[in-house]
Amino acid sequence: MQASVRLTQLLGITQPIIQAPMAGVSTPALASAVSAAGGLGSLGLGASSASAAETAIRQVRALTDRPFNVNLFCHRRARADAAREAAWLAALAPHFALYGSTAPARLQSPYTSFLDDAAMLDVLIEARVPVVSFHFGLPSSDAIAALKSAGSVTMACATTADEARSIEAAGIDIVVAQGIEAGGHRGVFDADHDLELGTLALVRQVVRAVSVPVVAAGGIMDGAGIAAALSLGAEGVQLGTAFVACDESGASDAYRAALLSEAARLTRVIRTISGRPARGIVNRMHTDLPPADLAPDYPIAYDAAKALSAAATAAGDDAFGVFWAGQGAPLARAMPAATLMETLLREWQEARGRICMPEETRAPRPNV
C-alpha cells in the first residue's frame, strides 16, 4: 500500500492535508471548507466548554458531510499559587494603566483540561465525532477506549520520538510530529523538558520510532513543503499558520494584518503569555512582559494576557495582541480556504517532480 493511502483511508479523506486545530481561529466554516475540499478540517476545542463544543460540532455537520477533527488539551492541572499570581498582576499593572484600565483582581484558569472534563467526553461520544486529536499529552486509557468504541479515529501530537512511542503504546491511531517551527503552543508533554526539535529531524526520528501513520507539522506553508515532508516518510501534513489568513478563519483584522505584514518575518517562542512556550509574531506582548520564571502556571497566566490584550485593543492599540504564527508566517496568503486547498494541491503536484523519491515510497498524486 502506498504510504499516503493508508492515512487518507483511515481518516476518510482524499488528500493528506490537515488544517491544524487552532483554538480561537479554526471556525466551523474553516473546518468544513477544508473537509469539503478533500482535506481534514479541524476545530480547536481545547479552550471551549462542553456546550460550546456541542454547538460547534453541530455547525460543522450542517455545512459538510465530510470527516472532520476536534482537538482537546490534555495538560496537567495548573498549580494555583495566590502569591505568585498576585505578584504577576502587580508587575502587569503599569501596562494596564497605560490604557486607563486596571489588572484583574485575581486570576483563574480560563479553561479545563480534557483530563478533568467528563462532560466534554460525553459530548464527543454522543456526537460520534469522526476524528479526535489530543495536545499536551494523552487522556486516560478509558477515554481513548470510549472514543474508539464510538467510532472515532484518534490522533495525538508528539514533539519527540519518546512521546510518539507513548502515543502508539496508548493505542492512538496517528502521530502528529510537530517541530519547533510551528506556531502557537506545540504539543510537548512536559514543557520544562522541551528538546525543541525541528520538523525535519523530528519527522525522521518519529517515522523510525513508530509503525502508525505519521503526520508532519511545523513550518509547512505550501506545496513544496508538503512534498518535502512526505519525502521524509510522513504520510500526511498538518498546516496551521497557512490557514490563519483564510476568509473563514476566526483571526481578527489586526491578527491578519500582522500576519501579512513585515512583522511576520520575526516570530519567537515565549512562555510569559500563557505560562507555556508558544510561538507568535513579536510585539510588546513578547518584549515588555516580566521574566518568564515569574509567570503563573499554564493556563492561569493566559488569563492575565487575555485581559491585557483586551484592554489594549479596547483603547485602539494592537501592540499587545496575541498573534500566534509559525516560522513560515512570511509565506502566508489571504484567500478562501477552498482556493488555498486548490493552490496547495497544484503546488504539491508541481513540486513532486523536483523531489527524487523511489517509486515505491511516493505518495499518490493529488486529485486535482
Secondary structure, DSSP 8 states (H G I E B T S, - for coil): --HHHHHHHHHT-SSSEEE---TTT--HHHHHHHHHTTSBEEEE-TTS-HHHHHHHHHHHHHH-SS-EEEEEE--------HHHHHHHHHHHHHHHHTTT----SS---SS--GGG-HHHHHHHHHHT-SEEEEESS---HHHHHHHHHTT-EEEEEESSHHHHHHHHHTT-SEEEEE-TT-SB----S-GGG-----HHHHHHHHHHH-SS-EEEESS--SHHHHHHHHHTT-SEEEESHHHHTSTTS---HHHHHHHTSGGGG-EEEESTTTSS-EEEE-SHHHHSS--GGGS-STTHHHHHHHHHHHHHHHTT--TT---B--TTGGG---S-HHHHHHHHHHHHHHHHTTS---GGG-------
